Amino acid sequence: MTAYLDLTTILSPLLTQFQPKSVLIVGETARDFYQDKHDTRSQVLTTPFNLEILSTISTVDLAIVSEVTDTLAKPQALEWLGLIRNCYAQHIIVISNVEQSTQQGWQLADFLGMGMKHVASITDYQIFSYAIENYRPKREWQNSKFWANPENYDKYRW
């Protein structure tokens, strides 16, 4: 029961931050967490997970995903999460069971490689989040001021 309370404490600020109008709930842990907030705008997917299930859903503002990294083989889970990230949700919260996902071959670098941020670790779970607006921060040097400007040709020697 304390793990559920810890999840609620960690995930509630993320829900406030993302302010979703529609939610995709994937897995039993995510469903248990979101149960009291459940409304008609949310869609629920439970195990067993397969890619055909994703064709039945519509795009959402937030996907809360659990058990995918724990139950699917790593290549399938990567494909599953990548498809949700690229096609169905602007924001993702992944709840991963540490022991089970490690048995499937998951490491921190795999989550980070998908553009996710490590939010917290509690007793048996790790929580990661993905937000499209934070995926690639704007860099100061990445603008026309620092790149080739036709008006500066033959004025400066580099």
Phi and psi in degrees as a GROMACS rama.xvg file:
@    title "Ramachandran Plot"
@    xaxis  label "Phi"
@    yaxis  label "Psi"
@TYPE xy
-67.345  -32.1951  THR-2
-62.3738  -39.6106  ALA-3
-64.058  -42.919  TYR-4
-64.3506  -40.5897  LEU-5
-63.8152  -41.556  ASP-6
-60.8604  -43.6481  LEU-7
-61.9074  -42.6121  THR-8
-62.9798  -38.5682  THR-9
-80.2864  -40.5685  ILE-10
-82.4525  -25.5949  LEU-11
-59.3237  -44.8617  SER-12
-62.6815  -32.8673  PRO-13
-65.6826  -40.2897  LEU-14
-63.0459  -39.756  LEU-15
-65.4391  -41.2492  THR-16
-64.5001  -46.5708  GLN-17
-78.9763  -26.5953  PHE-18
43.7028  63.6519  GLN-19
-73.7146  142.011  PRO-20
-92.4031  -25.7606  LYS-21
-139.859  145.988  SER-22
-133.344  139.972  VAL-23
-109.346  123.018  LEU-24
-109.229  119.815  ILE-25
-119.597  117.457  VAL-26
99.9143  160.559  GLY-27
-71.285  -40.6136  GLU-28
-63.0294  -43.6437  THR-29
-63.7662  -40.624  ALA-30
-64.3256  -42.602  ARG-31
-63.1061  -40.1761  ASP-32
-66.2508  -43.6743  PHE-33
-89.8746  2.13595  TYR-34
-56.3343  -45.3919  GLN-35
-76.0194  -14.929  ASP-36
-100.597  0.0839855  LYS-37
-61.7137  132.836  HIS-38
-141.252  -173.319  ASP-39
-71.8345  -14.7018  THR-40
-85.2736  -4.00187  ARG-41
-99.1891  148.516  SER-42
-116.199  143.059  GLN-43
-123.069  130.84  VAL-44
-122.475  135.722  LEU-45
-124.38  171.414  THR-46
-65.1942  153.889  THR-47
-77.8426  145.091  PRO-48
-92.2967  133.578  PHE-49
-146.956  161.584  ASN-50
-68.4344  -24.471  LEU-51
-65.5404  -29.2586  GLU-52
-62.6521  -36.6464  ILE-53
-64.8429  -25.607  LEU-54
-70.6695  -13.7245  SER-55
-91.6293  -6.12085  THR-56
-102.727  163.297  ILE-57
-107.731  169.928  SER-58
-66.8738  149.295  THR-59
-135.672  166.216  VAL-60
-80.4702  -34.4258  ASP-61
-141.153  135.839  LEU-62
-116.88  125.751  ALA-63
-106.225  114.603  ILE-64
-118.466  130.898  VAL-65
-139.292  161.185  SER-66
68.1768  -9.29337  GLU-67
-67.5729  -47.5552  VAL-68
-73.8965  -15.1961  THR-69
-90.6587  -32.6587  ASP-70
-106.236  -29.6119  THR-71
-90.2036  152.435  LEU-72
-62.6268  150.085  ALA-73
-54.0033  -47.1751  LYS-74
-60.6682  -39.3666  PRO-75
-68.0628  -40.8206  GLN-76
-65.7537  -40.3289  ALA-77
-60.9043  -43.0717  LEU-78
-64.7254  -42.3597  GLU-79
-61.8235  -52.6325  TRP-80
-64.9096  -38.6767  LEU-81
-63.3382  -39.1548  GLY-82
-67.2457  -41.354  LEU-83
-63.3655  -45.8421  ILE-84
-63.4452  -44.018  ARG-85
-82.6881  -28.6264  ASN-86
-119.077  -24.9881  CYS-87
-120.259  -22.7375  TYR-88
-142.351  137.985  ALA-89
-81.6533  -27.7363  GLN-90
-130.235  140.261  HIS-91
-134.298  138.499  ILE-92
-119.485  122.165  ILE-93
-109.719  125.94  VAL-94
-107.201  115.79  ILE-95
-120.989  128.884  SER-96
-73.9298  121.67  ASN-97
-59.221  -51.3388  VAL-98
-65.8175  -46.2502  GLU-99
-69.77  -39.4999  GLN-100
-69.8174  -32.4013  SER-101
-65.1863  -38.0385  THR-102
-64.0174  -29.8515  GLN-103
-82.0776  -4.48061  GLN-104
98.5026  8.08509  GLY-105
-76.8472  139.121  TRP-106
-130.132  167.609  GLN-107
-56.2354  -40.3055  LEU-108
-60.6924  -29.452  ALA-109
-67.0026  -42.1463  ASP-110
-68.207  -43.9547  PHE-111
-64.3138  -35.3687  LEU-112
-64.5016  -22.0709  GLY-113
-90.0342  6.46528  MET-114
85.6839  15.4759  GLY-115
-92.345  155.585  MET-116
-110.157  140.085  LYS-117
-77.0462  117.796  HIS-118
-91.2058  -48.5548  VAL-119
-165.559  161.742  ALA-120
-127.596  130.406  SER-121
-127.772  177.35  ILE-122
-23.0367  -70.2584  THR-123
-111.865  -2.72531  ASP-124
-122.341  152.153  TYR-125
-118.92  140.859  GLN-126
-117.958  130.949  ILE-127
-124.989  151.734  PHE-128
-133.621  154.45  SER-129
-135.637  130.715  TYR-130
-133.703  124.387  ALA-131
-58.7983  -35.0711  ILE-132
-72.3849  -18.8396  GLU-133
-103.601  0.742439  ASN-134
-62.5462  -46.9685  TYR-135
-130.425  96.5254  ARG-136
-66.1541  147.806  PRO-137
-71.1312  129.465  LYS-138
-101.193  142.617  ARG-139
-59.8141  -40.1169  GLU-140
-79.0176  -7.44312  TRP-141
-95.4111  63.2293  GLN-142
-149.232  174.468  ASN-143
-66.4044  -21.1208  SER-144
-60.8831  -34.4845  LYS-145
-103.077  2.49601  PHE-146
-113.574  -173.83  TRP-147
-63.1666  120.028  ALA-148
-114.873  120.528  ASN-149
-56.5374  -31.6815  PRO-150
-69.0274  -16.0955  GLU-151
-98.3885  -1.29465  ASN-152
-60.9359  137.717  TYR-153
65.4524  7.96861  ASP-154
-96.4706  -33.8247  LYS-155
-124.88  148.256  TYR-156
-107.614  124.214  ARG-157
